[in-house]
């Protein structure tokens, strides 16, 4: 089964939700694995959230 690409806002919201539910720091690799994207995408998304 091929995963449907998420819209940017949905993807950013998912990152926020993952970070909020964790009591410990979350690595970019862990986020990428859960969201099925590259770590580069995670770094770009985090930069977008910080901006």
C-alpha positions, 0 to 999 in steps of 0.5 A, spaced: 500 500 500 502 506 498 502 512 503 498 518 501 502 524 501 500 529 507 499 536 506 504 541 509 499 543 515 497 536 516 504 534 516 506 540 521 501 538 526 503 531 526 510 533 528 507 537 534 502 532 536 508 527 536 513 532 540 507 534 545 506 526 547 513 525 548 516 526 555 523 525 552 526 528 546 525 526 540 530 525 534 529 527 527 530 519 525 524 517 530 520 522 527 522 521 520 520 513 521 513 515 524 511 519 519 515 515 513 519 521 510 526 523 510 530 526 516 531 532 511 524 533 511 523 533 518 529 538 519 525 542 513 519 542 517 522 543 524 525 550 521 518 552 518 515 551 525 521 555 528 520 561 523 
